[in-house]
Amino acid sequence: MKKLLMMIGAAAVAAGARASSIAIDSVTQRWPWNNKVDIKYTVDGGQDVSSGVFARIVFNATIGGKTYVIDGVHDIGASASNGTHTVTWTPPTNLVVKATDCTMTATLSSADAPSGDDYMIVDLADGTISYEGLLATQADSNARYNTDEYKQNKLVLRKIPMGAYQVGHANITAENSSNTPKTWDLSRYNDGSTYYIGIFPVTRTQYTRLGLSDPSQYTNHDTSKVLAADDTLENRPVDTVEWTDLRGSDGSEYPLGTLAPSSSGTFLQRLNALTGSEADGYGFDLPTEIMWEIAARAGTTAVYWWGDTPDFTVASSRKNSTAIAADDGMYYSVSIGNAGDCHVAVGTTKPNPWGIWDLTGSSAQLCIDTWGLADLKDAESPYIAYQDKTSALRRNRGGAPWYPDRYEHSRRDGWISGNNYNKAYGNTNKRPFGFRVVKLAW
């Protein structure tokens, strides 16, 4: 790391009557020069989420006589909680920061939402990206985002905490499972950074927000088979999407996160164009299998995030029931059975400990990897997809309503996309693939 500057800046925060201040400890530019600046700062008397007092930080960087305003919430997810923090600022692409004539100050002010970068919020109307911190508990944050607003008009992604996580499980012996456990330390990859992943699979409404037609074929809305009384088609995961519909006609040649943005292209290309996210060197994409499984496990090592025993007891009663119990949210998984063959609204069953929903059942979720790697322990990196251009099979995770034996977090499936799948299986109307998005936190 090269020291770019060091300047102390302090200011009061209008957050109650507490004496509050922020001081910049250091500002360093990454070496070799890659136009990323790490800001280390200390907050005293900042936000207190347990009492509902929220704050935000605004940084002002003056370089070459010009001042750049860095909104801590919108731009970099800076935490305003007490303590010392480090955030990374990516200057505008036309500004190559190699000078020492730079000063930086910071101010604190009141806010309506908690500061921090635990969540990335994408407004699908204008592409605005903002960040929010956790509320007092994970359950509080879960309740905040489990609403129509965040299932229809916005995308919510959860930051995966930095750490070392097990992928694979020795007791999962089914064909094509990642059954050799391996611990992946995220700090060893990608400049020691981590990633964000959608808390829900992309819904039908979110998919159409970007000007695309809804391809979904699972439109069953029989009230005897849905999971809850408020289950609507609008909040169900989009299905019948093709891997090529998301990544282009031959997306296998593109590394993770490098899809060329296009306002008239695939969903992921349109999302990258709308947000301008490729300006920071990485766009939205499908997760690798390892990224998906780390997120699904949430730091646990059992067969499922809640333990080794499947909780599919609701399947039989749900399949034949005419009245859905109000406490259906207690269930961990979706298993309706072949008679149901339908998806359910996202966010209906229990979320895992990181507030990520719909990991067992409902839509089968596409990953960026192709078929070919026998065991994930042999993968090159959590962030590098296995890609075999000769393979027509695309990896997917999470099972589906008709595959309760494929819900284990280490279970790997590889299905032929779209029309090839239909031709192979003689099935003209059931292509079960959905997806969730990821973005590296560089």
Secondary structure, 3 states (H helix, E strand, C coil): CEEEECCCCCCCCCCCCCCCEEEEEEEEECCCCCCCEEEEEEEECCEEHHHCEEEEEEEEEEECCEEEEEEHHHHHCCCCECEEEEEEECCCCCCCCCCCCEEEEEEEEEECCCCCCCEEEEECCCCCEEEECCCCCHHHHHHHHCCHHHHHHEEEEEECCCCEEEECCCCCCCCCCCCCCEEEEHHHCHHHCEEEEECCCCEHHHHHHCCCCCCCCCCCCCCCCCCCCCCCHHHCECCCCCHHHHHCCCHHHCCCCCCCCCCCCCHHHHHHHHHCHHHHCCCCECCCHHHHHHHHHCCCCCCECCECCCCCCHHHHHHHCCCCCCCHHHCCCCCCCCCCCCCCCCCCCCCCCCCCCCCCCCCEEEEEEECCCCCHHHCCCCCCCCCCCCCCEEEEECCCCCCHHHCCCCCCEEEECHHHHHHHHCCCCCCCEECCCEEEEC
